[in-house]
């Protein structure tokens, strides 16, 4: 079963991430950020192949700066793996699909 990347907002963050029954990889990004754009295809592939292990979501830090502040995101792209509503891993900067999956698989 392939899945899409969930777009997060102030209205749906808690429901989609904090109350999620599975871990969530949250990508903090902005449309003006070239490394963020470069990361998008890898995240789409990860989301499509994640099956029922975890879901992938994105937060546009320009639209939802409160969420970025809440999770102390200082640089983008930053990906935070949240498990049971708590931070389990933080990945900062542009990474390959393989490197992202290695980190996630070590946690899960």
Backbone as a ProteinNet text record, in pm:
[ID]
protein_1_A
[PRIMARY]
XXXXXXXXXXXXXXXXXXXXXXXXXXXXXXXXXXXXXXXXXXXXXXXXXXXXXXXXXXXXXXXXXXXXXXXXXXXXXXXXXXXXXXXXXXXXXXXXXXXXXXXXXXXX
[TERTIARY]
84.5	0	88.5	79.8	161.7	87.5	165.5	106.6	162.1	83.2	127	187.7	260.7	315	201.9	187	81.3	131.3	53.2	84.9	32.5	121.9	83	59.4	-38.1	-70.1	-85.9	-108.2	-134.6	-260.3	-355.8	-482.6	-474.2	-388	-386.3	-260.9	-164	-37.6	-57.6	-128.7	-145.9	-217.4	-320.2	-394.9	-309	-237.2	-160.1	-27	27.7	161.4	158.9	116.2	121.2	29.7	-89.2	-184.7	-177.2	-78.3	-66.6	-37.7	-92.6	-71.7	60.1	124	252.8	351.5	481.5	580	558.6	601.8	586.8	721	766.3	885.1	836.8	868.4	822.3	937.6	916.1	1014.3	978	1068.5	1050.6	1123	1050.4	1103.9	1045.7	1095.3	1039.7	1058.5	967.4	975.7	1097.6	1157.5	1273.6	1405.3	1400.7	1520	1561.2	1671.4	1712.6	1737.3	1805.5	1821.9	1687.8	1591.8	1458.4	1393.7	1404.1	1348	1417.7	1548.7	1625.1	1587.4	1541.6	1503.7	1365.9	1282	1143.7	1129.4	1204.1	1186.9	1220.7	1324.6	1361.2	1250.8	1193.9	1085.9	961.7	934	818.9	839.3	961	991.3	981.4	1031	1024.1	878.2	797.2	654.9	585.4	614.7	550.4	589.8	710.4	757.6	749.1	696.3	696.5	590.4	495.4	386.5	320.2	315.6	247	343.6	471.3	571.3	571.9	559.7	559.3	500	466.9	419.5	513.3	505.2	589.5	500.5	544.3	467.4	562.6	507.2	587.7	524	610.7	567.8	641.6	567.4	626.9	651.4	779.2	812.7	770.9	750.2	702.2	554.4	478.9	334.8	305.2	384.6	361	486.5	532.2	653.5	637.2	513.1	488.8	530.3	502.9	538.6	690.1	757.2	903.5	963.3	908.3	956.7	932.4	815.1	779.4	878.9	932.7	1026.1	1170.6	1196.5	1331.9	1405.1	1335.6	1397.6	1467.5	1600.2	1680.5	1730.1	1740.2	1789	1693.8	1687.8	1609.2	1697.4	1676.1	1575.6	1615.4	1517.1	1530.7	1418.5	1453.5	1352.9	1356.2	1238.2	1227.8	1137.9	1189.5	1109.1	1042.7	910.2	834.9	766.5	787.7	731.2	657.2	529.7	446.4	447.3	451.3	447.1	575.8	683.4	811.6	919.7	1016.8	1125	1211	1225.5	1308.1	1438.6	1438.3	1559.5	1543.5	1657.3	1658.2	1766.4	1728.5	1820.3	1822.3	1939.3	1949.7	2031.5	1979.3	2050.3	2003.3	2056.3	2022.2	2087.6	2009.3	2058	2000	2068.8	2018.2	1904.5	1823.5	1715.7	1772.7	1883.5	1946.7	1987.8	2047.7	2092.9	1973.6	1866.7	1746.8	1687.9	1675.1	1618.9	1706.2	1836.9	1928.2	1898.6	1888.3	1861.1	1725.5	1623.3	1488.9	1486.4	1545.8	1545.6	1619.5	1720.9	1792	1701.9	1608.5	1517.3	1398.9	1344.7	1225.7	1264
-118.7	0	124.3	206.5	326.5	439.3	528.3	638.6	769.7	873.2	1006.5	1074.2	1180.6	1262	1349	1353.9	1431.7	1575	1672.1	1813.5	1852.9	1899.4	1934.9	2084.6	2117.1	2255.4	2266.2	2387.6	2406.1	2329.7	2317	2252.1	2100.2	2038.4	1891.7	1827.4	1906.2	1849.9	1749.9	1789.7	1699.8	1571	1581.7	1462.5	1370.6	1427.7	1348.5	1297.6	1366.8	1332	1286.6	1372	1341.7	1224.8	1220.3	1113.9	996.5	997.8	892.2	757.2	654.3	518.4	459.4	523.2	475.4	591.8	562.5	670.9	759.4	884.3	980.2	1049.3	1047.8	1123.2	1258.9	1364.2	1498.7	1576.6	1623	1703.5	1850.3	1928.4	2072.6	2136.3	2212.5	2262.8	2399.4	2459.6	2583.7	2580.3	2641.5	2636.5	2708.3	2800.9	2875.3	2803.4	2687.7	2615.9	2508	2528.3	2428.5	2288.2	2272.8	2136.7	2071.4	2152	2098.7	2042.9	2118.6	2073.5	1946.5	1940.5	1823.4	1698.8	1717.3	1606.2	1548.4	1626.7	1586.8	1453.1	1425.4	1295.9	1176.5	1189.1	1080	1057	1164.9	1150.4	1088.8	1123.9	1064.5	914.1	872.8	729.8	659.5	724.3	666.9	651.5	754	748.3	635	621.4	518.2	377.9	362.8	230.7	201.3	293.1	275	177.4	143.2	50.8	90.9	1.2	33.2	55.4	77.2	95	236	336.6	476.6	559.4	684.8	773.5	892.5	959.9	1075.4	1198.1	1307.4	1431.2	1549	1662.4	1782.2	1902.6	1989.8	2117.2	2228.3	2317.5	2435.7	2536.1	2563.1	2647.7	2793.7	2835.3	2971.5	2984.4	2877.6	2878.2	2847.4	2759.7	2714.5	2731	2854.7	2874.1	2828.8	2826.3	2784.2	2638.3	2555.4	2413.4	2398.1	2470.5	2465.1	2510.8	2615.2	2666	2565.7	2505.4	2405.9	2290.8	2252.1	2139.8	2186.2	2316.1	2372.1	2346.1	2364.3	2348.6	2480	2473.7	2592.9	2598.8	2484.1	2475.7	2389.3	2416.9	2330.4	2286	2167.9	2071.9	2003	1982.4	1901.1	1799.8	1675.2	1569.4	1516	1505.6	1451.4	1328.7	1218.4	1097.1	1101.5	1106.8	1112	977.8	923.1	793.6	812.3	776.9	798.5	944.8	1035.1	1178.2	1238	1158.4	1206.7	1192.4	1282.3	1278.1	1154.1	1074.2	953.3	971.8	1060	1087.9	1221.2	1286.5	1413.4	1404.5	1434.2	1431.9	1572.1	1632.8	1769.8	1772.4	1842.9	1859.4	1762.8	1782.7	1699.2	1562.8	1457.6	1320.3	1234.6	1128.1	1034.2	951.9	896	806.7	693.4	637.8	526.4	566.5	683.6	730.2	755.6	813.4	840	707.1	610.9	480.4	407.2	418.9	356.8	410	542	603	560.1	561.1	522.1	375.8	290.6	147.8	115.3	193.9	173.8	205.1	296.7	335.1	239.1	204	120.4	-25.1
0	0	0	-101.4	-103.2	-32.5	23.6	97.5	46.9	63.8	27.8	148.9	122.7	230.5	283.9	414.7	479.4	499.2	453.6	475.9	613.3	699	835.7	849.7	934.9	967.2	1118.6	1165.6	1308.3	1350	1258.8	1290.1	1298.1	1217.7	1215.4	1275.5	1320.5	1368.5	1482.6	1585.6	1700.6	1660.7	1579.1	1537.5	1450.9	1355	1259.5	1315.7	1415.4	1464.2	1610.4	1699.7	1842.8	1877.9	1818.6	1848.6	1750.6	1662.2	1560.3	1625.6	1565.1	1615.7	1569.2	1472.6	1422.1	1424.9	1418.6	1413.8	1290.5	1302.3	1193.3	1169.4	1045	1005.9	955.9	1030.8	996.4	934	812.3	740	755.5	814.3	827.4	708.7	626.8	501.3	468.7	360.2	305.2	153.5	78.9	-67.1	-125.3	-52.6	-101.5	-72.9	-8.5	36.4	-65	-141.8	-241.3	-183.9	-67.7	-14.7	21.6	65.4	96.3	-29.7	-138.7	-266.2	-313.9	-295.8	-338.5	-258.8	-137.1	-49.3	-84.2	-149.5	-176.3	-249.2	-356.6	-423.3	-333.1	-252.7	-160.6	-58.9	-6.5	91.6	28.6	-97	-166.7	-182.8	-216.6	-229.1	-94.5	9.1	143.8	186	161.5	197.6	123.5	-4.3	-85.8	-39.8	12	51.7	199.5	277.6	423.4	472.4	384.1	416.8	548.1	643	769.3	884.4	855.2	960.9	1019.3	931.1	973.7	860.7	891.5	786	775.4	662.3	633.7	622	685.2	683.6	666.1	621.3	598.6	667.5	720.7	778.1	705.1	641.7	580.3	693.5	723	838	817.8	692.3	667.3	700.6	677	702.7	849.7	910.4	1048.6	1134.3	1155.3	1235.1	1380.1	1428.9	1567	1587.9	1488	1499.8	1498.9	1410	1404	1536.8	1592.8	1721	1832.9	1832.9	1935.3	1939.4	1821.9	1812.7	1798.7	1826.3	1824	1693.4	1582.7	1451.7	1417.1	1407.2	1380.8	1236.2	1170.2	1032.7	952.5	821.9	734.6	619.2	567.3	611.7	742.2	826.4	947	944.6	969.9	979.4	1121.7	1182.1	1316.8	1310.8	1361.8	1374.2	1510.3	1509.7	1634.6	1656.2	1772.5	1808.9	1940.5	1943.5	2062.5	2105.6	2006.7	2034.9	2086.1	2089.4	2141.3	2034.3	2039.1	1942	1962.9	1857.7	1863.8	1787.6	1688.3	1610.9	1539.4	1515.7	1443.3	1337	1213.8	1100.7	1041.3	1033.3	985.4	856.8	757.2	631.5	524.5	406.2	291.7	307.8	296.2	309.2	198.7	168.9	68.8	129.3	42.1	84.8	169.6	125.6	196.6	339.2	354.2	486	578.8	524.1	603.7	652.3	560.6	598	699	686.5	785.4	925	936.8	1068.1	1122.5	1036.6	1080.7	1120.9	1039.6	1070.4	1199.9	1233.7	1359.9	1480.3	1462.2	1570.5	1577.4	1461.2	1457.9	1467.3
[MASK]
++++++++++++++++++++++++++++++++++++++++++++++++++++++++++++++++++++++++++++++++++++++++++++++++++++++++++++

